[in-house]
């Protein structure tokens, strides 16, 4: 569950960093920062979930 949520957050973060062509927004520094924060949260969710599973199975 955490891995899927993390993957969705990473997708949203990458969409905001660009921004993606379907987002009618110019590139602005605050939008890039928000995208990077969301991307970081998503990556941390994925890493914590995978490391926790690796520790439980070992």
Biopython code that builds the backbone (N, CA, C, O; Angstrom):
import numpy as np
from Bio.PDB.StructureBuilder import StructureBuilder

atoms = [
    (1, "UNK", "N", (0.835, -1.191, 0.000)),
    (1, "UNK", "CA", (0.000, 0.000, 0.000)),
    (1, "UNK", "C", (0.876, 1.249, 0.000)),
    (1, "UNK", "O", (0.629, 2.191, -0.753)),
    (2, "UNK", "N", (1.903, 1.247, 0.852)),
    (2, "UNK", "CA", (2.780, 2.420, 0.921)),
    (2, "UNK", "C", (3.574, 2.588, -0.366)),
    (2, "UNK", "O", (3.869, 3.711, -0.774)),
    (3, "UNK", "N", (3.918, 1.482, -1.003)),
    (3, "UNK", "CA", (4.669, 1.569, -2.253)),
    (3, "UNK", "C", (3.819, 2.183, -3.362)),
    (3, "UNK", "O", (4.311, 2.996, -4.145)),
    (4, "UNK", "N", (2.568, 1.803, -3.429)),
    (4, "UNK", "CA", (1.667, 2.364, -4.449)),
    (4, "UNK", "C", (1.422, 3.842, -4.179)),
    (4, "UNK", "O", (1.429, 4.653, -5.106)),
    (5, "UNK", "N", (1.207, 4.195, -2.920)),
    (5, "UNK", "CA", (1.013, 5.607, -2.575)),
    (5, "UNK", "C", (2.269, 6.408, -2.897)),
    (5, "UNK", "O", (2.181, 7.533, -3.389)),
    (6, "UNK", "N", (3.429, 5.837, -2.623)),
    (6, "UNK", "CA", (4.680, 6.511, -2.952)),
    (6, "UNK", "C", (4.853, 6.701, -4.442)),
    (6, "UNK", "O", (5.311, 7.751, -4.892)),
    (7, "UNK", "N", (4.488, 5.683, -5.211)),
    (7, "UNK", "CA", (4.594, 5.796, -6.667)),
    (7, "UNK", "C", (3.663, 6.879, -7.211)),
    (7, "UNK", "O", (4.029, 7.618, -8.125)),
    (8, "UNK", "N", (2.470, 6.969, -6.651)),
    (8, "UNK", "CA", (1.542, 8.025, -7.079)),
    (8, "UNK", "C", (2.083, 9.406, -6.725)),
    (8, "UNK", "O", (1.959, 10.344, -7.511)),
    (9, "UNK", "N", (2.682, 9.530, -5.539)),
    (9, "UNK", "CA", (3.269, 10.815, -5.154)),
    (9, "UNK", "C", (4.438, 11.184, -6.061)),
    (9, "UNK", "O", (4.606, 12.353, -6.408)),
    (10, "UNK", "N", (5.239, 10.208, -6.443)),
    (10, "UNK", "CA", (6.350, 10.475, -7.357)),
    (10, "UNK", "C", (5.823, 10.950, -8.708)),
    (10, "UNK", "O", (6.381, 11.872, -9.302)),
    (11, "UNK", "N", (4.759, 10.329, -9.192)),
    (11, "UNK", "CA", (4.177, 10.756, -10.469)),
    (11, "UNK", "C", (3.657, 12.187, -10.390)),
    (11, "UNK", "O", (3.859, 12.974, -11.314)),
    (12, "UNK", "N", (2.991, 12.523, -9.297)),
    (12, "UNK", "CA", (2.485, 13.888, -9.129)),
    (12, "UNK", "C", (3.649, 14.865, -9.024)),
    (12, "UNK", "O", (3.616, 15.942, -9.619)),
    (13, "UNK", "N", (4.675, 14.491, -8.270)),
    (13, "UNK", "CA", (5.836, 15.362, -8.119)),
    (13, "UNK", "C", (6.529, 15.635, -9.435)),
    (13, "UNK", "O", (6.864, 16.780, -9.740)),
    (14, "UNK", "N", (6.748, 14.580, -10.227)),
    (14, "UNK", "CA", (7.375, 14.769, -11.535)),
    (14, "UNK", "C", (6.503, 15.614, -12.454)),
    (14, "UNK", "O", (7.021, 16.396, -13.250)),
    (15, "UNK", "N", (5.198, 15.467, -12.354)),
    (15, "UNK", "CA", (4.298, 16.266, -13.194)),
    (15, "UNK", "C", (4.391, 17.741, -12.848)),
    (15, "UNK", "O", (4.270, 18.594, -13.728)),
    (16, "UNK", "N", (4.602, 18.050, -11.581)),
    (16, "UNK", "CA", (4.687, 19.451, -11.172)),
    (16, "UNK", "C", (6.057, 20.059, -11.445)),
    (16, "UNK", "O", (6.160, 21.264, -11.678)),
    (17, "UNK", "N", (7.104, 19.251, -11.419)),
    (17, "UNK", "CA", (8.451, 19.791, -11.628)),
    (17, "UNK", "C", (8.592, 20.331, -13.041)),
    (17, "UNK", "O", (9.227, 21.366, -13.243)),
    (18, "UNK", "N", (8.015, 19.652, -14.020)),
    (18, "UNK", "CA", (8.161, 20.009, -15.439)),
    (18, "UNK", "C", (7.696, 21.400, -15.815)),
    (18, "UNK", "O", (8.552, 22.152, -16.281)),
    (19, "UNK", "N", (6.523, 21.824, -15.684)),
    (19, "UNK", "CA", (5.334, 21.015, -15.455)),
    (19, "UNK", "C", (4.963, 20.218, -16.699)),
    (19, "UNK", "O", (5.430, 20.503, -17.802)),
    (20, "UNK", "N", (4.126, 19.228, -16.501)),
    (20, "UNK", "CA", (3.693, 18.364, -17.598)),
    (20, "UNK", "C", (2.882, 19.170, -18.618)),
    (20, "UNK", "O", (2.272, 20.179, -18.264)),
    (21, "UNK", "N", (2.873, 18.735, -19.872)),
    (21, "UNK", "CA", (2.154, 19.486, -20.910)),
    (21, "UNK", "C", (0.659, 19.637, -20.652)),
    (21, "UNK", "O", (0.049, 20.595, -21.125)),
    (22, "UNK", "N", (0.061, 18.710, -19.913)),
    (22, "UNK", "CA", (-1.379, 18.806, -19.660)),
    (22, "UNK", "C", (-1.711, 19.719, -18.483)),
    (22, "UNK", "O", (-2.887, 19.914, -18.175)),
    (23, "UNK", "N", (-0.705, 20.280, -17.821)),
    (23, "UNK", "CA", (-0.935, 21.253, -16.746)),
    (23, "UNK", "C", (-0.705, 22.639, -17.338)),
    (23, "UNK", "O", (0.425, 22.980, -17.687)),
    (24, "UNK", "N", (-1.749, 23.435, -17.453)),
    (24, "UNK", "CA", (-1.597, 24.758, -18.087)),
    (24, "UNK", "C", (-0.963, 25.767, -17.127)),
    (24, "UNK", "O", (-1.630, 26.681, -16.643)),
    (25, "UNK", "N", (0.312, 25.592, -16.864)),
    (25, "UNK", "CA", (1.009, 26.437, -15.895)),
    (25, "UNK", "C", (2.426, 26.674, -16.402)),
    (25, "UNK", "O", (3.067, 25.761, -16.920)),
    (26, "UNK", "N", (2.907, 27.895, -16.252)),
    (26, "UNK", "CA", (4.287, 28.185, -16.606)),
    (26, "UNK", "C", (5.208, 27.657, -15.510)),
    (26, "UNK", "O", (4.774, 27.411, -14.384)),
    (27, "UNK", "N", (6.472, 27.487, -15.852)),
    (27, "UNK", "CA", (7.436, 27.026, -14.860)),
    (27, "UNK", "C", (7.683, 28.140, -13.851)),
    (27, "UNK", "O", (8.123, 29.233, -14.208)),
    (28, "UNK", "N", (7.394, 27.847, -12.590)),
    (28, "UNK", "CA", (7.617, 28.806, -11.511)),
    (28, "UNK", "C", (8.396, 28.118, -10.408)),
    (28, "UNK", "O", (8.281, 26.906, -10.221)),
    (29, "UNK", "N", (9.186, 28.885, -9.680)),
    (29, "UNK", "CA", (10.060, 28.300, -8.670)),
    (29, "UNK", "C", (9.263, 27.632, -7.557)),
    (29, "UNK", "O", (9.658, 26.569, -7.079)),
    (30, "UNK", "N", (8.154, 28.226, -7.134)),
    (30, "UNK", "CA", (7.392, 27.627, -6.036)),
    (30, "UNK", "C", (6.745, 26.319, -6.465)),
    (30, "UNK", "O", (6.604, 25.399, -5.659)),
    (31, "UNK", "N", (6.351, 26.233, -7.732)),
    (31, "UNK", "CA", (5.757, 24.996, -8.237)),
    (31, "UNK", "C", (6.812, 23.891, -8.327)),
    (31, "UNK", "O", (6.522, 22.727, -8.051)),
    (32, "UNK", "N", (8.017, 24.256, -8.708)),
    (32, "UNK", "CA", (9.110, 23.288, -8.753)),
    (32, "UNK", "C", (9.457, 22.790, -7.358)),
    (32, "UNK", "O", (9.703, 21.599, -7.168)),
    (33, "UNK", "N", (9.479, 23.694, -6.379)),
    (33, "UNK", "CA", (9.788, 23.306, -4.999)),
    (33, "UNK", "C", (8.716, 22.377, -4.449)),
    (33, "UNK", "O", (9.033, 21.378, -3.804)),
    (34, "UNK", "N", (7.462, 22.696, -4.697)),
    (34, "UNK", "CA", (6.371, 21.828, -4.238)),
    (34, "UNK", "C", (6.482, 20.453, -4.899)),
    (34, "UNK", "O", (6.283, 19.430, -4.244)),
    (35, "UNK", "N", (6.796, 20.428, -6.181)),
    (35, "UNK", "CA", (6.973, 19.159, -6.879)),
    (35, "UNK", "C", (8.118, 18.338, -6.309)),
    (35, "UNK", "O", (8.008, 17.118, -6.188)),
    (36, "UNK", "N", (9.219, 18.998, -5.958)),
    (36, "UNK", "CA", (10.354, 18.289, -5.372)),
    (36, "UNK", "C", (10.026, 17.743, -3.990)),
    (36, "UNK", "O", (10.459, 16.645, -3.639)),
    (37, "UNK", "N", (9.265, 18.497, -3.200)),
    (37, "UNK", "CA", (8.867, 18.024, -1.869)),
    (37, "UNK", "C", (7.960, 16.804, -1.993)),
    (37, "UNK", "O", (8.140, 15.814, -1.283)),
    (38, "UNK", "N", (6.991, 16.877, -2.893)),
    (38, "UNK", "CA", (6.083, 15.742, -3.096)),
    (38, "UNK", "C", (6.856, 14.532, -3.618)),
    (38, "UNK", "O", (6.600, 13.401, -3.205)),
    (39, "UNK", "N", (7.790, 14.770, -4.514)),
    (39, "UNK", "CA", (8.620, 13.684, -5.034)),
    (39, "UNK", "C", (9.442, 13.047, -3.912)),
    (39, "UNK", "O", (9.558, 11.823, -3.849)),
    (40, "UNK", "N", (10.004, 13.855, -3.042)),
    (40, "UNK", "CA", (10.776, 13.321, -1.919)),
    (40, "UNK", "C", (9.934, 12.496, -0.968)),
    (40, "UNK", "O", (10.384, 11.463, -0.472)),
    (41, "UNK", "N", (8.720, 12.940, -0.711)),
    (41, "UNK", "CA", (7.821, 12.164, 0.147)),
    (41, "UNK", "C", (7.477, 10.819, -0.494)),
    (41, "UNK", "O", (7.420, 9.794, 0.185)),
    (42, "UNK", "N", (7.251, 10.837, -1.791)),
    (42, "UNK", "CA", (6.935, 9.594, -2.488)),
    (42, "UNK", "C", (8.099, 8.618, -2.495)),
    (42, "UNK", "O", (7.912, 7.419, -2.285)),
    (43, "UNK", "N", (9.304, 9.131, -2.736)),
    (43, "UNK", "CA", (10.474, 8.256, -2.725)),
    (43, "UNK", "C", (10.726, 7.682, -1.341)),
    (43, "UNK", "O", (11.086, 6.512, -1.207)),
    (44, "UNK", "N", (10.540, 8.499, -0.314)),
    (44, "UNK", "CA", (10.753, 7.994, 1.046)),
    (44, "UNK", "C", (9.717, 6.931, 1.400)),
    (44, "UNK", "O", (10.043, 5.958, 2.080)),
    (45, "UNK", "N", (8.488, 7.099, 0.954)),
    (45, "UNK", "CA", (7.465, 6.081, 1.211)),
    (45, "UNK", "C", (7.832, 4.763, 0.533)),
    (45, "UNK", "O", (7.657, 3.692, 1.114)),
    (46, "UNK", "N", (8.336, 4.844, -0.686)),
    (46, "UNK", "CA", (8.727, 3.625, -1.387)),
    (46, "UNK", "C", (9.922, 2.952, -0.720)),
    (46, "UNK", "O", (9.945, 1.730, -0.574)),
    (47, "UNK", "N", (10.907, 3.737, -0.318)),
    (47, "UNK", "CA", (12.103, 3.151, 0.283)),
    (47, "UNK", "C", (11.815, 2.547, 1.645)),
    (47, "UNK", "O", (12.303, 1.458, 1.950)),
    (48, "UNK", "N", (11.033, 3.229, 2.471)),
    (48, "UNK", "CA", (10.716, 2.702, 3.796)),
    (48, "UNK", "C", (9.924, 1.408, 3.675)),
    (48, "UNK", "O", (10.176, 0.454, 4.411)),
    (49, "UNK", "N", (8.976, 1.371, 2.759)),
    (49, "UNK", "CA", (8.177, 0.156, 2.588)),
    (49, "UNK", "C", (9.039, -1.009, 2.109)),
    (49, "UNK", "O", (8.887, -2.130, 2.594)),
    (50, "UNK", "N", (9.934, -0.758, 1.173)),
    (50, "UNK", "CA", (10.755, -1.860, 0.656)),
    (50, "UNK", "C", (11.783, -2.317, 1.684)),
    (50, "UNK", "O", (12.031, -3.517, 1.800)),
    (51, "UNK", "N", (12.385, -1.400, 2.429)),
    (51, "UNK", "CA", (13.352, -1.804, 3.453)),
    (51, "UNK", "C", (12.668, -2.542, 4.596)),
    (51, "UNK", "O", (13.222, -3.503, 5.129)),
    (52, "UNK", "N", (11.479, -2.108, 4.977)),
    (52, "UNK", "CA", (10.741, -2.803, 6.037)),
    (52, "UNK", "C", (10.408, -4.227, 5.613)),
    (52, "UNK", "O", (10.533, -5.161, 6.406)),
    (53, "UNK", "N", (9.988, -4.391, 4.373)),
    (53, "UNK", "CA", (9.676, -5.732, 3.876)),
    (53, "UNK", "C", (10.936, -6.589, 3.807)),
    (53, "UNK", "O", (10.892, -7.778, 4.122)),
    (54, "UNK", "N", (12.047, -6.003, 3.402)),
    (54, "UNK", "CA", (13.299, -6.758, 3.332)),
    (54, "UNK", "C", (13.745, -7.209, 4.721)),
    (54, "UNK", "O", (14.235, -8.326, 4.884)),
    (55, "UNK", "N", (13.578, -6.354, 5.709)),
    (55, "UNK", "CA", (13.950, -6.733, 7.072)),
    (55, "UNK", "C", (13.033, -7.813, 7.626)),
    (55, "UNK", "O", (13.493, -8.706, 8.338)),
    (56, "UNK", "N", (11.757, -7.746, 7.314)),
    (56, "UNK", "CA", (10.815, -8.748, 7.813)),
    (56, "UNK", "C", (11.042, -10.117, 7.177)),
    (56, "UNK", "O", (10.850, -11.142, 7.831)),
    (57, "UNK", "N", (11.443, -10.142, 5.923)),
    (57, "UNK", "CA", (11.631, -11.425, 5.254)),
    (57, "UNK", "C", (12.992, -12.044, 5.533)),
    (57, "UNK", "O", (13.187, -13.230, 5.265)),
    (58, "UNK", "N", (13.930, -11.283, 6.057)),
    (58, "UNK", "CA", (15.260, -11.851, 6.330)),
    (58, "UNK", "C", (15.356, -12.471, 7.701)),
    (58, "UNK", "O", (16.410, -12.988, 8.073)),
]
sb = StructureBuilder()
sb.init_structure("model")
sb.init_model(0)
sb.init_chain("A")
sb.init_seg("    ")
for serial, (resi, resn, name, xyz) in enumerate(atoms, 1):
    if name == "N":
        sb.init_residue(resn, " ", resi, " ")
    sb.init_atom(name, np.array(xyz, "f"), 0.0, 1.0, " ", f" {name:<3s}", serial, name[0])
structure = sb.get_structure()
